[in-house]
Amino acid sequence: MHLYHCTVYAIWTSSVGVLRSLELLDLAHNQLQNLPSALFMLHKLRHLLLAGNLLEELPAEIGALALLSELDLSANRLERLPKELFESCTELRNLNVANNSLGSLPAGFGGLTQLSRLDVRGNSLEELPKKKQTSILILCLKMFKNQKKY
C-alpha cells in the first residue's frame, strides 16, 4: 500500500487491523510523529518505508515484524534504535537510517546476518559496533557526513 506524500498525520488503529496480509507499506514523506501499536501486528510485512516523517522514536514493538527485509527510516529525528530491531528482525537486508541523529548502533547489530545494504549517512555516529560483535557482510555501506572518519 503506497501512501507516499499524502500528508498523513496519524494512522488509525482500526485501519491497520484489516490489512493483516499486507507486505509493503509506504508511508514516506508524511507528517507521522509516532506509530500505533497496531502497525506491529502486520506480521507479513516485508517492506516498511517511513522516510521523511517526524519520528523521534521507534517503538520496541518493531521486533514483532520478523519478516521485514527492507526498513527505510531515513530523514526522521531518531536518536537511537531499539535493540529489538536487531534481535528479532533477522531477515532485514536493507536498512536506511540516513539523516537522523543517531550517535551509535546497538551492540546487537550483529544479529542482522542477512543485511547487505546499510545507509547511515548524515548521523552523529562516532563508531560502528566492533568486528567481534558482528559477523555480517555488508555489500553496500554508506557512511559519509558522520562525526568520525573511518
BALUM-933605 format. One record per residue: residue in three letters; x, y, z of N, C-alpha, C in turn. Coordinates in steps of 0.02 Angstrom, whole numbers, plus 50000, padded with zeros to 5 digits. Each point is the difference from the previous one (the first is absolute). Layout:
N
AlaXYZXYZXYZ/...
This chain:
150
Met500424994250000499585005850000500455006250000/His499915004249951500405006149994499605006050023/Leu500225003150053499705006250025500545005450003/Tyr500454999749953500565004649994499765007149988/His500265004850037499855007149991499255001550002/Cys499654997250048499275001050005499805004550058/Thr500485003250031499885004250059499644996150055/Val500214994050012499734995850054500315002350065/Tyr499585001750049500235002250066499964994450052/Ala499554995349989499904994650048499734993949964/Ile500104994350031499734993749974499494997550051/Trp499404998649978499494997750046500074992550010/Thr499964998050062500084992950018499504995749963/Ser499385002249993499484996049966500174998949926/Ser500355004749969500184999349929500524994649990/Val500464999550046500564995349993499764992850007/Gly499534998750044499784993250014499764996149940/Val499715003349950499734996549942500534998549948/Leu500605002150011500544999349951500514994650020/Arg499784994950034500464995150028500444996349949/Ser499804999549936500434996649952500435004749960/Leu500025006250020500405005149966500744998450003/Glu500355000649944500724998749998500405006449990/Leu499705005249972500355006349989499575005750026/Leu500305004350041499665005950025500465005949991/Asp499815004649956500405006049985499655006150029/Leu500255002550055499755006050033500525005549998/Ala500444999849951500545004949996499745007049986/His500365004850025499885007149989499305002250019/Asn499824998550061499385002350030500185004050062/Gln499555000450048500135003950060499944995750063/Leu500164993649994499924995450057500495001550056/Gln499745000650061500425001250058500074993750042/Asn499544995349993500044993750036499644994649961/Leu500114993950021499714994249965499554996250049/Pro499394998349979499554996450045500224992850009/Ser499854997250058500204993150014499684995149951/Ala499425001749972499664995549952500434998949938/Leu500415004849983500444999349941500464993950007/Phe500184998550062500474994550012499654993250004/Met499355000049983499634993749994499974997849927/Leu500315003749956500034998149929500584995349990/His499934993950023500554995250003500264997649932/Lys499645001449947500234998049933500375005749965/Leu500065005650033500335005949970500734998649985/Arg500215001349938500694999049980500355006649984/His499635005149981500295006549981499625005450038/Leu500355003750042499705005550037500405006349986/Leu499685004749966500345006149978499725006050038/Leu500415002850044499785005450044500455006249993/Ala500355000649945500465005649990499635006650000/Gly500355005350022499745006749995499395001550043/Asn499984997250060499475001450047500295003950059/Leu499665000150055500225003750059500114995450059/Leu500184993849987500084995050053500625001550042/Glu499905000350065500555001050047500184993450034/Glu499564995249996500114993650034499684994449959/Leu500344994449999499744993949969499834995350057/Pro499364998050007499804995850056500344993149999/Ala500104997250058500304993350007499584994849964/Glu499365001249990499564995349966500204998749928/Ile500465003949974500254998849932500264992849993/Gly500224997250056500254993150000499484994949981/Ala499365001750003499474995449981499964999049925/Leu500335004449962499994999549927500604995949976/Ala500004993750018500584995649989500154998749927/Leu499525001049955500114998749928500265006149962/Leu500085005650033500245006049965500654998749963/Ser500025001849937500634999649963500255007049982/Glu499565004950001500195006949985499675004750050/Leu500415004350029499755005150047500345006649984/Asp499615004949981500275006649984499745005050051/Leu500455002250042499855004950053500385006549987/Ser500255001049940500415005949986499615006550009/Ala500375005350014499725006850006499435000450051/Asn500134997350059499565000850057500405003650054/Arg499814999150062500345003350056500234995050053/Leu500174994049977500184994650046500695001150031/Glu500034999150066500645000550036500274993250018/Arg499584994949999500214993250016499534995149966/Leu500244993949994499594994649972499914994750054/Pro499414997150005499884995050052500384993549985/Lys500254996950052500374993749993499574994549969/Glu499345000450009499544995049973500034999849924/Leu500165005549969500075000149927500554995349978/Phe500554999950037500584996049983499954992850025/Glu499614999050052499934993350028499484995849964/Ser499475003149976499434996349973499905000549925/Cys500225005349970499895001049927500594997349961/Thr500124993650007500614996949973499974999049924/Glu499445001349968499944999549927500175006649966/Leu500155005150038500145006649973500605000049953/Arg499895002249939500545000349950500205007249984/Asn499535004650006500125007049982499765004450057/Leu500475003550032499835004550055500275006949983/Asn499545004849996500195006949985499805004450059/Val500495002550036499895004650056500375006549989/Ala500125001749937500375006249983499625006250025/Asn500395005150015499735006650018499524999850059/Asn500244997050054499675000250065500495003150049/Ser499934998550063500465002650051500314994350040/Leu500144994449967500264994150034500725001150021/Gly500154998450063500685000550025500364993349999/Ser499624994649997500294993349999499484995049976/Leu500234994049986499564994549983500044995150058/Pro499454996750019500014995450056500504994349990/Ala500244997350055500484994549998499714993949964/Gly499354999150002499684994349967499975000549925/Phe500315005049972500035001349928500234993749962/Gly500434996150029500264994049968499474994649987/Gly499425000750031499464995249989499695000549931/Leu500155005349964499725001049933500444996549948/Thr500014993550001500454996149958499835000349926/Gln499395002049982499805000449929500125007049971/Leu500205004850042500065006949978500535000749945/Ser499805003049944500475001249946500075007449982/Arg499525004150021500045007249987499855003750065/Leu500465004450019499925004050060500185007249982/Asp499545004650011500125007049986499935003950066/Val500555002550025500015003950062500275007049989/Arg499985002449938500255006749985499645005350042/Gly500365005550013499695005850031499744999050070/Asn500354996050040499834999050070500575002750043/Ser500004998450063500545002150045500394994050024/Leu500064994949957500354993950020500735001350013/Glu500244997550055500715000550017500354993449988/Glu499624994549999500294993449987499464995149980/Leu500214994849968499574994349985500144994650051/Pro499554995250010500154994550045500654996549980/Lys500374997750049500644996749988499904993749957/Lys500524998249963499954994249956499824993650037/Lys500244999250061499844993950036499264999750020/Gln499665005749999499295000150016499564998749939/Thr500295000149942499614999149940500364995549950/Ser499634995649970500294995649949499665001149933/Ile499675005749992499645001249938500465002549945/Leu499814998449939500355002349941499555005149967/Ile500205006350002499595005349970500295001649932/Leu499594999449949500225001149932500005007449982/Cys499585003950032499975007149986499935003850066/Leu500505003950017500005003850063500115007349983/Lys499525004150019500065007249988500065003550068/Met500565003450010500135003050066500205007349998/Phe500015003449943500265006850001499605004550045/Lys500305005650016499715005250043499824997550070/Asn500464996350031499944998050069500565003550038/Gln500064998750064500475003550043500724997649993/Lys500094993649989500674997149999500194997949930/Lys500625000849983500244997649935500184992750006/Tyr499784996049954500114992850002500524997949950/
